[in-house]
Amino acid sequence: MTDGKRYNDVFIFAPVKEVVEQGDKILAKDGCLNFFAGPTNPDFSALFNFYNVHYLSTHLVGTSGGNTDDMIESLQMMEKNLINPASMITHVGGLNCVVDTTLNLPRISGGKKLIYTNIEMELTAISDFKKKGKTDPLFVFAGLAEIIEKNNGLWSAEAEKYLPKNAKSI
């Protein structure tokens, strides 16, 4: 799969035994497997090659954005309108922009980049919707710029419904 070349960093985003084991198999010397999967089953386990840990210095790290209690607390805060996660979204794009966005992420300002996997759309800053609306019909006709403006400059449920109906499908 890697054409004989292995990877320095492997990120696992799903608590699936076979995925974890595949990640271990494609690690290069001194490679790091980052398990960012948050399993809910306390008995979840997978095989990890400890020969490679010793002789190839491969290693494993578990990272998380939080735990279940954090998630419950944040949902409760959203219900009480104490926090609005929409304020974190600064850019929106389609599946066609994922590679470019990923490769250039350190150079793209702002917060979260929201990607719709079923549409084609260049990554666009929400603050640029109005300007783009002058040349791109996706952003015109009571489009995203107006929706965003009505919602204090934030992504919203209305924008969430509008975009897939009006963007070019993949």
C-alpha positions as CSV (number, residue, x, y, z in Angstrom):
1,M,0.0,0.0,0.0
2,T,2.8,2.4,0.7
3,D,5.0,1.1,-2.1
4,G,7.7,0.2,0.4
5,K,7.8,3.6,1.9
6,R,6.4,3.9,5.4
7,Y,4.9,6.9,7.2
8,N,6.5,9.0,10.0
9,D,3.1,9.9,11.4
10,V,-0.1,7.9,11.3
11,F,-3.4,9.3,12.7
12,I,-6.2,6.9,13.7
13,F,-9.6,8.5,13.8
14,A,-11.8,5.4,14.3
15,P,-11.6,2.9,17.2
16,V,-11.4,-0.1,14.8
17,K,-9.0,-2.9,15.7
18,E,-8.0,-3.5,12.0
19,V,-7.4,0.2,11.4
20,V,-5.1,0.5,14.4
21,E,-3.2,-2.6,13.4
22,Q,-2.9,-1.4,9.8
23,G,-1.6,2.0,11.2
24,D,1.1,0.1,13.1
25,K,2.2,-1.8,10.0
26,I,2.8,1.3,7.9
27,L,4.9,3.2,10.5
28,A,8.4,4.1,9.5
29,K,11.4,4.0,11.8
30,D,10.8,6.4,14.7
31,G,7.2,6.7,13.4
32,C,4.4,7.8,15.7
33,L,0.9,6.4,15.7
34,N,-1.5,9.0,17.1
35,F,-4.7,7.4,18.4
36,F,-7.3,10.2,18.3
37,A,-10.3,7.9,18.2
38,G,-12.0,8.1,21.6
39,P,-13.3,4.5,22.0
40,T,-16.4,4.1,24.1
41,N,-15.7,0.4,24.9
42,P,-13.3,0.2,27.8
43,D,-12.2,-3.3,26.6
44,F,-11.1,-2.0,23.1
45,S,-7.7,-3.3,22.2
46,A,-5.5,-4.1,19.2
47,L,-2.2,-5.6,18.5
48,F,0.9,-3.4,18.4
49,N,4.3,-4.6,17.2
50,F,6.6,-4.2,20.2
51,Y,9.6,-5.5,18.2
52,N,9.3,-2.3,16.2
53,V,8.9,-0.2,19.3
54,H,12.2,-1.6,20.5
55,Y,14.2,-1.8,17.3
56,L,12.6,0.8,15.1
57,S,11.7,3.2,17.8
58,T,8.0,3.4,16.7
59,H,5.7,4.8,19.3
60,L,2.1,5.4,20.2
61,V,0.4,8.4,21.6
62,G,-3.2,8.9,22.5
63,T,-4.7,12.4,22.1
64,S,-8.2,13.7,22.6
65,G,-10.0,17.0,22.4
66,G,-11.8,16.0,25.6
67,N,-13.7,13.2,27.3
68,T,-17.3,12.3,27.6
69,D,-18.0,14.6,30.5
70,D,-16.5,17.5,28.5
71,M,-18.8,16.7,25.6
72,I,-21.9,16.5,27.9
73,E,-20.9,19.8,29.4
74,S,-20.5,21.5,26.0
75,L,-23.8,20.2,24.8
76,Q,-25.5,21.5,27.9
77,M,-23.8,24.9,27.4
78,M,-25.1,25.0,23.8
79,E,-28.6,24.1,24.9
80,K,-28.5,27.1,27.4
81,N,-27.0,29.4,24.6
82,L,-23.9,29.9,26.7
83,I,-21.7,29.0,23.8
84,N,-22.2,28.9,20.0
85,P,-19.9,26.5,18.2
86,A,-20.8,28.2,14.9
87,S,-18.4,31.0,15.8
88,M,-15.5,28.6,15.4
89,I,-16.3,28.0,11.7
90,T,-14.5,30.5,9.5
91,H,-14.3,28.7,6.1
92,V,-16.5,26.4,4.1
93,G,-15.6,24.2,1.1
94,G,-16.4,21.1,-0.8
95,L,-14.6,17.7,-1.2
96,N,-12.5,19.1,-4.1
97,C,-10.6,21.4,-1.7
98,V,-9.7,18.9,1.0
99,V,-6.1,18.1,-0.2
100,D,-5.2,21.8,-0.8
101,T,-6.7,22.8,2.5
102,T,-4.9,20.1,4.4
103,L,-1.5,20.9,2.8
104,N,-1.9,24.6,3.4
105,L,-3.7,24.6,6.7
106,P,-0.9,26.4,8.6
107,R,-1.1,29.2,6.1
108,I,-4.9,29.6,6.2
109,S,-6.0,32.0,8.8
110,G,-9.1,31.6,10.9
111,G,-10.7,28.7,12.8
112,K,-12.5,25.6,11.7
113,K,-12.8,24.7,8.1
114,L,-16.1,23.0,7.3
115,I,-16.0,20.6,4.4
116,Y,-19.1,19.2,2.6
117,T,-18.1,15.9,1.1
118,N,-21.0,15.9,-1.4
119,I,-20.4,19.2,-3.2
120,E,-17.7,21.0,-5.2
121,M,-16.7,24.3,-3.8
122,E,-13.4,26.1,-3.3
123,L,-12.5,26.7,0.3
124,T,-14.0,30.1,1.0
125,A,-13.8,32.4,4.1
126,I,-17.3,33.1,5.4
127,S,-16.3,36.8,5.5
128,D,-15.7,36.6,1.7
129,F,-19.2,35.3,0.8
130,K,-20.5,38.8,0.0
131,K,-17.6,39.7,-2.3
132,K,-17.8,36.3,-4.0
133,G,-21.6,36.8,-4.5
134,K,-20.8,39.4,-7.1
135,T,-19.3,36.8,-9.4
136,D,-20.5,33.4,-8.3
137,P,-24.2,32.5,-8.5
138,L,-23.9,30.1,-5.5
139,F,-23.6,33.2,-3.3
140,V,-26.2,35.4,-5.0
141,F,-30.0,34.7,-5.1
142,A,-30.8,35.2,-1.4
143,G,-27.7,33.1,-1.0
144,L,-25.2,32.4,1.6
145,A,-24.1,36.0,2.0
146,E,-27.6,37.1,3.0
147,I,-28.1,34.0,5.2
148,I,-24.8,34.7,7.0
149,E,-25.6,38.4,7.4
150,K,-29.0,37.5,9.0
151,N,-27.1,35.2,11.4
152,N,-24.6,37.8,12.7
153,G,-21.8,36.6,10.4
154,L,-22.0,33.0,11.5
155,W,-22.7,29.7,9.8
156,S,-26.2,28.5,10.6
157,A,-28.8,25.8,10.2
158,E,-30.3,27.8,7.3
159,A,-26.9,28.0,5.5
160,E,-26.4,24.3,6.3
161,K,-29.7,23.5,4.4
162,Y,-29.1,26.0,1.6
163,L,-25.6,25.0,0.5
164,P,-26.2,21.3,-0.5
165,K,-29.3,22.3,-2.4
166,N,-27.6,25.0,-4.4
167,A,-24.0,23.9,-4.8
168,K,-22.6,21.8,-7.6
169,S,-23.0,18.1,-6.5
170,I,-20.1,15.7,-6.8
